[in-house]
Amino acid sequence: MTGHDGGVTDRLRVALDATPLLGPRTGIGGFTSAILTGLGTLPEIDPRAFAVSWRGRDDLVAVVPPGVAVVRRPMAARPLREAWARTGHPVIERWTGPIDVVHGTNFVVPPARRAAEVVTVHDLTAVHLPELCTPDVRRWPDLLRRSIDRGAMVHAVSDFVAAEVIEHLGVDPGSVRAVPNGGPRPGPPGDAAAGRRLAGSARYVLTLATVEPRKDLPTLVRALALEALGGPLADVRLVLAGPDGWGTDELTAALAASPVQDRIVRLGWVDDQDRADLLVGAAAFAYPSRYEGFGLPPLEAMAAGAPVVAAAAGAVPEVAGDAAVLVAPGDAAALAEGLRSVLEDEGTAALLRERGRQRAKAFDWSRTVAGLVELYRDAAERRAPP
């Protein structure tokens, strides 16, 4: 193929924002890692990773998967984002050299001189629930609109998000492509006994989430104190695993006010092995999120054989199908009843385990990568001069 700089190349040159790989791994970090891992194995793709982080540029080499080149020139996050919010400069090729596509993996894509722009939208929390977002997150809708005006194509992680982008941001449907996320990537095998030791209980409800308001962990804490999870279920513990975020104060207050705080274990961030152990040892997995553009943790729990009880919010029903008990978002009583139905009825739990394992298999990262490569090619073709 002919590159936009006039040279001839057999490989599509794609630069991806790998900033989400730095620091504790979140869902977007997992998405970015999976995409880079897949692209790094494809002979027709020349992937390059950059980080919009002055301090993190030296750490990127250690976390980028094989087959992916690393852009080492420093990028200062704050001044760059301020400039991108006002103008179309500086362009990403200043750091990456000539490329065919630049992919913003986390809501924002840098402006480019000749490369096609692709931006991933994971959800519309900043539009629907701005009060639950940090100031930086609240800025991305404006940055997204600027990139759309420059001709960027939007990658949505679910049909739900694609429809929302079209409806609420007024984006031309021809500029939006839904390519669903994959499921959990292979990791260390879990040890149920080790998970129970971490939980300090033979029976526990697990949740995995960054502590932020959208995940609504206080509702889960309140649910544990309700009658539905008392009586014969009073030995069941609640295990909260995930890094602190913007929402830690509210969770801490909910824990302090709980009359059953002795039944709650707050582990914070856990590594891959502890995560796997906790999942296979869990009697149930709870996901009370108030809004979700995809919902990878429930799929991760399904793959591990944990029955899932989740809030029917955003894309969760699309992803979970009939493999989870779905309840009204923000309703502690409904969440408690859903968990009780799983914890007290082994038949229900066994059915959810079987359905969950099958459901998780339907989401494959290789299909996600293939869909993105098709999107990259289409975007590059649209951008190419006549």
C-alpha positions in Angstrom: 0.0 0.0 0.0 1.1 3.6 -0.4 1.6 5.5 2.8 0.2 9.0 3.3 3.7 10.4 3.2 4.1 9.1 -0.3 6.3 6.1 0.6 5.4 2.5 -0.2 4.7 0.1 2.7 3.3 -3.4 3.0 2.0 -2.8 6.5 -0.6 -0.6 8.0 1.1 1.8 10.4 -1.1 2.2 13.5 -0.1 4.3 16.5 -2.1 3.6 19.7 -2.4 5.5 22.9 -1.1 3.1 25.5 -1.3 5.5 28.5 -4.0 3.2 30.1 -1.3 0.6 30.6 0.5 2.8 33.1 -0.4 2.4 36.8 -2.9 0.0 38.3 -4.7 -1.9 35.5 -8.4 -0.8 34.9 -10.9 -2.1 32.4 -9.6 0.3 29.8 -6.1 -0.8 30.5 -7.2 -4.4 29.9 -8.8 -3.4 26.7 -5.7 -1.5 25.5 -3.4 -4.4 26.5 -5.6 -7.0 24.6 -5.7 -4.9 21.5 -1.9 -4.3 21.4 -1.3 -7.9 22.1 -3.4 -9.0 19.2 -2.0 -6.3 16.8 1.5 -7.3 17.7 1.0 -10.7 16.2 -0.3 -9.6 12.8 2.2 -9.4 10.0 0.1 -6.8 8.1 0.1 -4.3 10.9 3.0 -2.1 12.2 1.7 -1.1 15.7 3.4 1.6 17.7 2.5 2.6 21.3 2.7 6.0 22.8 1.9 7.4 26.2 0.6 10.9 26.9 2.6 11.1 30.0 5.9 12.8 30.8 6.8 10.6 33.7 5.4 7.4 32.3 7.3 7.3 29.0 10.2 5.3 30.4 7.8 2.8 32.0 6.0 2.0 28.8 8.6 -0.4 27.4 8.1 -2.8 30.3 4.3 -3.0 29.9 3.9 -3.0 26.1 3.4 -6.5 24.6 5.8 -8.1 22.1 5.7 -7.0 18.5 4.7 -3.4 19.4 7.2 -0.6 18.9 7.4 2.1 21.7 7.5 5.8 21.0 10.0 7.2 23.5 9.8 10.9 22.8 8.2 12.6 25.9 4.6 13.9 25.7 3.5 16.2 28.5 -0.2 15.4 29.2 -1.6 18.6 30.6 -0.2 21.1 28.0 -1.0 18.7 25.2 -4.6 18.2 26.2 -5.0 21.9 26.7 -3.7 22.5 23.2 -5.8 19.8 21.6 -8.9 21.2 23.3 -8.3 24.5 21.4 -6.5 23.7 18.2 -5.6 20.8 15.9 -1.9 21.1 17.0 0.5 19.7 17.7 -0.1 16.7 15.5 0.7 13.1 16.6 3.2 12.5 13.8 5.6 14.9 15.6 6.1 11.9 18.0 5.3 8.9 16.0 6.7 9.7 12.5 4.6 8.9 9.4 1.6 6.7 10.2 -1.6 5.6 8.5 -3.9 5.6 11.6 -3.8 6.9 15.1 -6.1 5.2 17.6 -7.2 7.0 20.8 -8.0 4.1 23.1 -9.5 6.1 25.9 -12.1 8.7 24.6 -9.5 11.1 23.2 -7.5 10.9 20.0 -4.7 13.2 19.2 -5.0 15.3 16.0 -3.0 14.1 13.0 -1.5 15.7 9.9 -2.3 12.9 7.4 -3.2 9.8 9.5 -6.8 8.7 9.9 -8.1 9.2 13.4 -10.0 6.5 15.3 -11.3 7.0 18.9 -12.7 4.4 21.2 -15.8 5.4 23.3 -16.3 3.0 26.2 -19.4 4.7 27.6 -21.2 8.0 27.9 -20.9 8.5 31.6 -19.6 12.0 31.1 -22.7 12.9 29.2 -25.4 11.2 31.4 -23.8 11.3 34.8 -21.3 14.2 34.8 -21.6 14.6 38.5 -20.0 11.2 38.9 -17.0 12.2 36.8 -13.7 13.9 37.5 -13.1 17.3 35.7 -10.8 15.6 33.2 -13.4 13.0 32.3 -16.1 15.7 31.9 -13.9 17.3 29.2 -13.8 14.4 26.8 -17.2 15.0 25.0 -15.9 18.3 23.7 -12.6 16.7 22.7 -14.6 14.0 21.0 -16.7 16.4 19.0 -13.5 18.2 17.9 -12.1 14.9 16.6 -15.4 14.1 14.8 -15.2 17.5 13.1 -11.7 16.6 11.9 -13.1 13.4 10.4 -12.4 10.8 13.1 -14.3 7.5 13.2 -15.7 6.3 16.5 -15.2 2.8 17.7 -17.9 1.8 20.2 -17.4 -1.2 22.5 -21.0 -2.3 22.3 -24.1 -1.8 20.2 -25.5 0.1 23.2 -22.7 2.6 23.1 -22.8 3.0 19.4 -26.5 3.9 19.5 -25.9 6.4 22.3 -23.1 8.1 20.4 -25.4 8.5 17.5 -28.3 9.7 19.5 -26.8 11.9 22.2 -23.7 13.3 20.4 -25.4 13.6 17.0 -22.6 11.7 15.2 -23.3 10.5 11.7 -24.0 6.7 11.9 -21.5 6.2 9.0 -18.8 7.4 11.4 -19.6 5.0 14.2 -18.6 1.3 14.3 -19.5 -1.1 17.0 -16.8 -3.7 17.6 -17.5 -5.5 20.9 -14.8 -6.2 23.5 -13.5 -9.6 24.0 -14.0 -11.6 27.2 -11.4 -12.3 29.9 -7.9 -13.1 28.6 -6.2 -16.3 29.7 -4.4 -15.8 33.0 -3.2 -17.9 35.9 -5.5 -20.7 37.0 -7.5 -19.9 40.1 -7.3 -21.7 43.4 -10.6 -21.7 45.2 -9.1 -22.5 48.5 -6.7 -19.6 48.2 -9.6 -17.3 47.3 -11.4 -18.3 50.4 -8.3 -17.7 52.5 -8.1 -14.2 51.1 -11.8 -13.6 51.9 -11.5 -15.1 55.3 -14.7 -17.1 54.7 -15.9 -20.3 53.0 -18.7 -18.3 51.4 -18.4 -14.8 50.0 -19.8 -12.4 47.5 -17.1 -10.8 45.3 -17.0 -7.6 43.4 -14.2 -6.3 41.2 -14.3 -2.6 40.5 -12.3 0.6 40.7 -13.8 2.6 43.6 -15.7 5.3 41.7 -19.2 6.6 42.0 -20.5 5.0 38.8 -19.7 1.5 40.2 -22.1 2.2 43.1 -20.3 0.1 45.7 -22.1 1.8 48.6 -25.4 0.2 47.4 -23.8 -3.2 47.6 -22.5 -2.5 51.1 -26.1 -1.5 52.1 -27.5 -4.7 50.5 -25.4 -6.9 52.8 -27.1 -5.5 55.9 -30.6 -6.3 54.6 -32.8 -9.1 55.9 -32.4 -11.1 52.6 -28.7 -11.6 53.3 -29.2 -12.3 57.0 -30.4 -15.4 58.9 -28.9 -18.5 57.3 -26.8 -16.3 55.0 -25.2 -14.3 57.9 -22.0 -16.2 57.4 -21.5 -14.8 53.9 -18.9 -12.2 53.6 -18.6 -9.4 51.0 -15.2 -8.9 49.4 -14.4 -5.6 47.6 -11.4 -5.9 45.3 -10.2 -3.1 43.1 -8.0 0.1 43.3 -9.2 3.3 45.0 -10.5 6.0 42.7 -12.7 9.0 42.7 -15.4 7.6 45.1 -13.3 6.3 47.9 -14.7 8.7 50.5 -18.3 7.6 49.8 -17.4 4.0 50.1 -15.5 4.6 53.3 -18.5 6.3 54.8 -20.8 3.5 53.7 -18.5 1.0 55.4 -18.3 3.0 58.6 -22.1 3.2 58.7 -22.7 -0.5 58.0 -24.0 -2.6 61.0 -22.3 -5.6 59.4 -18.9 -4.1 58.6 -17.3 -7.2 60.3 -18.6 -9.2 57.3 -16.9 -6.9 54.7 -13.4 -7.3 53.5 -11.8 -4.5 51.5 -8.7 -5.7 49.6 -8.0 -2.8 47.3 -6.0 -3.6 44.2 -5.2 -7.3 43.7 -2.7 -8.9 41.3 -3.8 -11.4 38.6 -3.2 -14.5 40.7 -5.3 -13.2 43.6 -8.0 -12.0 41.2 -8.2 -15.5 39.7 -8.3 -17.2 43.1 -11.0 -14.9 44.4 -13.2 -15.4 41.3 -13.1 -19.2 41.4 -13.7 -19.3 45.1 -16.7 -16.9 45.1 -20.2 -18.1 45.9 -21.5 -15.2 43.8 -20.3 -12.2 41.9 -22.0 -8.8 42.3 -21.8 -5.9 39.9 -24.0 -3.0 41.0 -22.7 -0.4 38.4 -25.2 2.4 37.7 -24.1 2.7 34.1 -21.8 0.5 31.9 -20.7 0.7 28.3 -19.7 -2.9 28.2 -19.0 -4.7 31.5 -16.0 -7.0 31.4 -15.9 -8.0 35.1 -19.2 -9.9 34.9 -17.8 -11.9 31.9 -14.6 -12.6 33.8 -16.7 -14.0 36.7 -18.8 -16.1 34.3 -15.7 -17.6 32.7 -14.4 -18.5 36.2 -17.7 -20.2 37.1 -19.1 -17.6 39.5 -22.8 -16.9 39.4 -23.4 -13.3 38.5 -25.9 -10.8 39.9 -25.7 -7.4 38.2 -27.6 -4.2 37.8 -29.4 -4.0 34.5 -27.6 -0.8 33.5 -26.3 0.3 30.2 -24.8 -2.5 28.1 -24.8 -5.1 30.9 -28.0 -6.8 29.6 -26.6 -6.9 26.1 -23.4 -8.5 27.4 -24.8 -10.8 30.1 -27.8 -12.1 28.1 -29.6 -14.8 30.2 -26.5 -15.8 32.0 -27.0 -13.4 35.0 -29.6 -12.3 37.5 -30.3 -8.7 36.6 -31.8 -6.2 39.0 -32.7 -2.5 39.1 -29.7 -0.2 39.4 -29.4 1.6 42.7 -31.9 -0.8 44.5 -30.2 -2.3 47.5 -33.2 -4.5 48.3 -33.4 -5.9 44.8 -29.7 -6.6 44.8 -29.9 -8.4 48.1 -32.8 -10.5 46.8 -30.9 -11.4 43.7 -27.9 -12.5 45.7 -30.1 -14.5 48.0 -31.7 -16.4 45.1 -28.2 -17.5 44.0 -26.8 -18.2 47.5 -29.8 -20.2 48.8 -30.7 -22.1 45.6 -27.9 -24.4 44.3 -30.0 -25.1 41.2 -30.1 -21.5 40.2 -26.4 -21.1 40.9 -25.6 -24.2 38.8 -27.7 -23.0 35.9 -26.0 -19.6 36.0 -22.5 -21.2 36.1 -23.2 -23.2 33.0 -24.8 -20.4 31.1 -22.1 -18.0 32.2 -19.2 -20.2 30.9 -20.9 -20.5 27.5 -21.7 -16.7 27.4 -18.1 -15.8 28.1 -16.9 -17.9 25.2 -19.0 -15.8 22.8 -16.7 -12.8 23.4 -13.2 -13.3 21.8 -10.5 -10.7 21.6 -9.2 -12.1 18.3 -12.6 -11.1 16.7 -12.3 -7.6 18.4 -8.8 -7.1 16.9 -10.0 -8.3 13.4 -12.9 -5.8 13.6 -10.6 -3.0 14.6 -8.2 -3.8 11.7 -11.1 -3.6 9.3 -12.1 -0.2 10.9 -8.5 1.0 10.6 -8.4 0.1 6.9 -11.7 1.8 6.3 -10.7 4.9 8.1 -7.4 5.1 6.3 -9.2 4.7 3.0 -11.6 7.5 3.9 -8.7 9.8 4.9 -6.5 9.0 1.8 -6.3 11.9 -0.7 -8.1 11.2 -4.1 
